[in-house]
Amino acid sequence: MSTLYAVSDLHVSYAENRRIVDGLRPGSPDDWLIVAGDVAELLGSVEATLRLLRERFAKVIWAPGNHELWTHRDDPVQLRGVRRYERLVEMCREIDVLTPEDDYAVWHGAGGPAAVAPLFLLYDYSFRAPGTTTKQESLAYAYRTGVVCTDEQLLHPDPYPDRESWCWDRVALTERRLAAIDPALPTVLVSHWPLHRHPTEVLWYPEFAQWCGTERTADWHLRFRAAAAVYGHLHIPRTTWQDGVRFEEVSLGYPREWGARPEPPALPRPILG
């Protein structure tokens, strides 16, 4: 029986994580794999990892995370912002990996049919820090506590003036595409950043939530008939429910995180099947 699996936050710059990725294999020749962002920081590492996974799984579906969008000083590819994202999409197409810019694939295996929709949405600072009402106040709170996402230095929005403007354009574009899906089909919505704020409520540092999504997608799991909403970014793998819809956080995370847990990482995570 075929299965639709998902992983995220592989962070293969760590040798321990690379060993886990090397062990990711399908249970059947017809299994699909969702990769919900943060494969690596360097484009060459992203390509090598996705190529390996594509050789093993019948279909691989990728949505970008913030780390792929960083312009890291050690990366030979110094593209920024939209141009970097476009190069990632081009690379994925060269190795037969689906992206948010491609037609949505329909899963016909167990638990289907369902349209599998990888989304690139970013965030707009609307998941604000406690006691704040504006982006400026929320960011100031984060800087005072020292909990500031590295995106502020490495994720450039070029040619947009800021990340929230890029986010809003991506939300509008994606909303139109999701609305065009056959209304008889349920969906599996795949975004690196959670579509709803509730997964961030368990963060030790709630000010980090402002880099975790946008309120503009808070009802998408209902509007677009989600059988499951798949995400990563938080490095808190778990299953939660919102309005009767299953939210699956499918991250591996950093070795210092998963290595401290009593059980080894259970990846890839079955979503349908």
Secondary structure, 3 states (H helix, E strand, C coil): CCCEEEEECCCCCCHHHHHHHHCCCCCCCCCEEEECCCCCCCHHHHHHHHHHHHHHCCEEEECCCHHHHCCCCCCCCCCCHHHHHHHHHHHHHHCCCECCCCCCEEECCCCCCEEEEEECCCCCCCCCCCCCCCHHHHHHHHHHHCCCCCHHHHCCCCCCCCHHHHHHHHHHHHHHHHHCCCCCCCEEEEECCCCCCHHHHHCCCHHHHHHCCCHHHCCHHHHCCEEEEEECCCCCCEEEEECCEEEEECECCCHHHHCCCCCCCCCCEEEEC
